Amino acid sequence: MSAARWVIALALLLGAAAAPGPAHAVMPDEILDDPALEARAREISKDVRCLVCQNQSIDDSNAELARDLRLLVRERLEAGDSNVEVKRFLVDRYGQYVLLKPPVNASTILLWAAPALLVGIGLATVFVWFRNRRREALAGGPDETGLSAEERARIDRLLAETDGAPDDRGAEPGPNARERR
């Protein structure tokens, strides 16, 4: 590799390494004094959806409601709740929509199964389509023109009937009348 390529590769690598990570919306006045509690609050906040934003955690959102939820999570942790109890409190209050990754249960099974069902339906459709095309080809079905063997035979008969007949203008058919097929 030439020296210029090494320099470009190094510049790209350094640029990627220097790129900022995800921005967190947690304000300094929200941060807890206890680092262990703050780490737990961040862990919970990453799994809780901002109810104003679309698919953004409260840890990443600048919305007022996200701030209120972050403060609520920290209050519950300071009161001695476990991570599970804090999430249960939020779900009881706001519903399972508040979780970025809702659990698999009777009310969310369609949400989790829909992608697999859609892929399965798509694969089954493609399989049936290919199977039908193969059957048509083996059974004398439509050829490259899209005509079945019966339709092709009918066209051949019609062309054979018109080979000796005058054309639309009353002129006799030419020597290449059969080649027109």
Rosetta blueprint (number, residue, H / E / L):
1 M L
2 S L
3 A H
4 A H
5 R H
6 W H
7 V H
8 I H
9 A H
10 L H
11 A H
12 L H
13 L H
14 L H
15 G H
16 A H
17 A H
18 A H
19 A L
20 P L
21 G L
22 P L
23 A L
24 H L
25 A L
26 V L
27 M L
28 P H
29 D H
30 E H
31 I L
32 L L
33 D L
34 D L
35 P H
36 A H
37 L H
38 E H
39 A H
40 R H
41 A H
42 R H
43 E H
44 I H
45 S H
46 K H
47 D H
48 V E
49 R E
50 C L
51 L L
52 V L
53 C L
54 Q L
55 N L
56 Q L
57 S E
58 I L
59 D L
60 D L
61 S L
62 N L
63 A L
64 E H
65 L H
66 A H
67 R H
68 D H
69 L H
70 R H
71 L H
72 L H
73 V H
74 R H
75 E H
76 R H
77 L H
78 E H
79 A L
80 G L
81 D L
82 S L
83 N H
84 V H
85 E H
86 V H
87 K H
88 R H
89 F H
90 L H
91 V H
92 D H
93 R H
94 Y H
95 G L
96 Q H
97 Y H
98 V H
99 L E
100 L L
101 K L
102 P L
103 P L
104 V L
105 N L
106 A L
107 S L
108 T L
109 I H
110 L H
111 L H
112 W H
113 A H
114 A H
115 P H
116 A H
117 L H
118 L H
119 V H
120 G H
121 I H
122 G H
123 L H
124 A H
125 T H
126 V H
127 F H
128 V H
129 W H
130 F H
131 R H
132 N H
133 R H
134 R H
135 R H
136 E H
137 A H
138 L H
139 A L
140 G L
141 G L
142 P L
143 D L
144 E L
145 T L
146 G L
147 L L
148 S L
149 A H
150 E H
151 E H
152 R H
153 A H
154 R H
155 I H
156 D H
157 R H
158 L H
159 L H
160 A H
161 E H
162 T H
163 D L
164 G L
165 A L
166 P L
167 D L
168 D L
169 R L
170 G L
171 A L
172 E L
173 P L
174 G L
175 P L
176 N L
177 A H
178 R H
179 E H
180 R H
181 R L
